Amino acid sequence: MKAAIIVPNSEFRDEAVSMSKLIFGKWGVDAHVIAESMAACRGSHGAVYKAEGTIDALDPNAYNAIILVDGEGINTQKLYDNRKLADTLKKFNAAEKPICAIGNAVKILARANVIDGKKIAVPDNEEIQRIVGIYRGLPTKEKLVFDKNIVTLRDDDSIQQALSLILAHLGMR
């Protein structure tokens, strides 16, 4: 089993990456950090991760789950405008593979147009709530929502619970 942890090359929530790698590793899931470029990925709190692949080279058939990590880099690098990433998310969604979006990374899901009719946990941010509504998602103030194959979190406080749900969806728990 393999999971792709999608991060901007800078300004992402390091804790979400470290927790994802730790929990997936305990269950034998090979978790790869994927970014727009192979440059070092620097988190908001100083953690540095080596990109193990790029979004452009991401093969949806090679992964069983995707985690979209939040942080200001989502906005500064405009990951929500990355067409290749949107296409990959559409393929994952069509195959009903788990996709997890944390915090403002929900914008990436919305712009990929994979949230139609699904409950989406959104942060307290009017712009994100508006975008979720435009793409026909059903915004909720719940901390964690698992609707079909889409897992959304308001913030990374519920990351352990979300990853447990993903592992169960993959038949590993």
C-alpha positions as CSV (number, residue, x, y, z in Angstrom):
1,M,0.0,0.0,0.0
2,K,1.1,3.5,-0.8
3,A,-0.1,7.0,0.1
4,A,0.8,10.3,-1.4
5,I,1.1,13.2,1.0
6,I,0.7,16.3,-1.1
7,V,2.4,19.4,0.2
8,P,3.3,22.9,-1.2
9,N,7.1,23.3,-1.3
10,S,6.9,25.7,1.6
11,E,4.5,26.9,4.4
12,F,2.7,23.7,5.1
13,R,1.6,22.2,8.4
14,D,4.7,20.0,9.3
15,E,2.7,18.2,12.1
16,A,0.2,16.8,9.6
17,V,3.1,15.4,7.5
18,S,5.0,13.9,10.4
19,M,1.8,12.3,11.9
20,S,0.8,10.9,8.5
21,K,4.2,9.3,7.9
22,L,4.3,7.9,11.5
23,I,0.8,6.4,11.5
24,F,1.0,5.1,7.9
25,G,4.4,3.7,8.7
26,K,3.1,1.7,11.7
27,W,0.6,0.0,9.4
28,G,3.1,-0.7,6.6
29,V,1.8,1.9,4.3
30,D,4.6,3.5,2.3
31,A,3.9,7.3,2.5
32,H,5.6,9.6,0.0
33,V,5.9,13.3,0.2
34,I,4.8,14.8,-3.2
35,A,5.3,18.5,-4.2
36,E,5.3,20.7,-7.2
37,S,9.0,20.4,-7.5
38,M,11.8,18.2,-6.2
39,A,13.2,21.1,-4.1
40,A,13.3,20.7,-0.3
41,C,9.8,21.2,1.2
42,R,9.9,23.5,4.3
43,G,7.1,23.4,6.8
44,S,5.8,26.4,8.7
45,H,7.6,25.2,11.9
46,G,10.9,24.5,10.2
47,A,10.6,20.8,9.3
48,V,12.2,19.9,6.0
49,Y,11.1,17.0,3.9
50,K,12.7,15.7,0.7
51,A,10.1,15.5,-2.1
52,E,9.9,11.9,-3.2
53,G,8.0,12.8,-6.4
54,T,6.3,15.7,-8.2
55,I,2.6,16.4,-8.7
56,D,3.2,16.3,-12.5
57,A,4.6,12.8,-12.3
58,L,2.0,11.5,-9.8
59,D,0.5,8.3,-11.1
60,P,-3.0,7.7,-9.6
61,N,-2.7,4.0,-10.2
62,A,0.4,3.8,-8.0
63,Y,-1.2,5.1,-4.8
64,N,-4.1,3.9,-2.6
65,A,-4.7,7.2,-0.7
66,I,-4.0,10.9,-1.0
67,I,-3.5,13.3,1.9
68,L,-3.7,17.1,1.0
69,V,-1.8,18.9,3.8
70,D,-2.9,22.4,4.7
71,G,-1.0,25.6,5.2
72,E,-0.4,29.0,3.7
73,G,1.6,27.5,0.9
74,I,-1.7,26.2,-0.6
75,N,-2.5,29.9,-1.3
76,T,0.9,31.2,-2.1
77,Q,1.6,28.4,-4.6
78,K,-2.0,28.2,-5.7
79,L,-2.1,24.4,-5.6
80,Y,-5.8,24.7,-6.1
81,D,-5.1,25.8,-9.7
82,N,-2.8,22.8,-10.5
83,R,-4.6,21.0,-13.3
84,K,-2.6,17.8,-13.0
85,L,-3.4,17.6,-9.3
86,A,-7.1,18.2,-10.1
87,D,-7.1,15.5,-12.7
88,T,-5.4,13.0,-10.3
89,L,-8.1,13.8,-7.6
90,K,-10.9,13.2,-10.2
91,K,-9.4,9.8,-11.0
92,F,-9.0,8.9,-7.3
93,N,-12.6,10.0,-6.7
94,A,-13.9,7.9,-9.6
95,A,-12.1,4.9,-8.3
96,E,-13.5,5.6,-4.8
97,K,-9.9,5.8,-3.3
98,P,-9.7,7.8,-0.1
99,I,-8.8,11.5,-0.4
100,C,-8.1,13.5,2.8
101,A,-8.0,17.3,2.8
102,I,-7.0,19.2,5.9
103,G,-8.0,22.8,6.6
104,N,-7.5,25.2,3.6
105,A,-6.6,22.2,1.4
106,V,-10.3,21.7,1.0
107,K,-10.1,24.4,-1.7
108,I,-8.0,21.9,-3.8
109,L,-10.8,19.3,-3.5
110,A,-13.5,21.9,-4.4
111,R,-11.6,23.2,-7.5
112,A,-11.1,19.6,-8.6
113,N,-14.9,19.3,-8.6
114,V,-15.1,16.1,-6.5
115,I,-17.2,17.4,-3.6
116,D,-20.6,17.7,-5.3
117,G,-23.3,16.6,-2.8
118,K,-20.7,15.6,-0.1
119,K,-20.5,16.9,3.4
120,I,-17.3,18.9,3.8
121,A,-15.7,20.0,7.1
122,V,-14.6,23.6,6.5
123,P,-12.5,25.9,8.6
124,D,-13.8,29.2,9.9
125,N,-13.0,31.0,6.7
126,E,-15.6,32.7,4.6
127,E,-13.7,32.3,1.3
128,I,-13.3,28.5,1.8
129,Q,-17.0,28.2,2.8
130,R,-18.0,30.1,-0.3
131,I,-15.8,28.0,-2.6
132,V,-17.2,24.8,-1.1
133,G,-20.7,26.1,-1.8
134,I,-19.9,27.1,-5.4
135,Y,-18.7,23.6,-6.1
136,R,-21.9,22.2,-4.5
137,G,-20.3,20.7,-1.5
138,L,-22.2,20.7,1.8
139,P,-20.2,22.8,4.3
140,T,-20.4,21.7,7.9
141,K,-18.7,22.9,11.1
142,E,-17.9,19.4,12.2
143,K,-14.2,18.8,12.9
144,L,-14.0,15.6,10.8
145,V,-16.3,14.3,8.0
146,F,-15.9,11.1,6.1
147,D,-18.4,11.1,3.2
148,K,-18.0,8.2,0.8
149,N,-14.3,8.3,0.0
150,I,-13.7,12.0,0.9
151,V,-12.3,12.8,4.4
152,T,-12.1,16.4,5.4
153,L,-10.8,18.1,8.6
154,R,-11.3,21.6,9.8
155,D,-7.7,21.5,11.1
156,D,-5.1,18.9,11.8
157,D,-6.4,18.2,15.4
158,S,-8.2,15.1,14.2
159,I,-5.5,13.8,11.9
160,Q,-5.1,10.5,13.8
161,Q,-8.8,9.8,13.7
162,A,-8.9,10.6,9.9
163,L,-6.0,8.3,9.2
164,S,-7.6,5.5,11.1
165,L,-10.7,5.9,9.0
166,I,-8.6,5.8,5.8
167,L,-6.8,2.7,7.0
168,A,-10.2,1.1,7.7
169,H,-11.4,2.1,4.2
170,L,-8.4,0.4,2.8
171,G,-9.2,-2.7,4.8
172,M,-6.2,-2.5,7.1
173,R,-7.9,-1.9,10.4
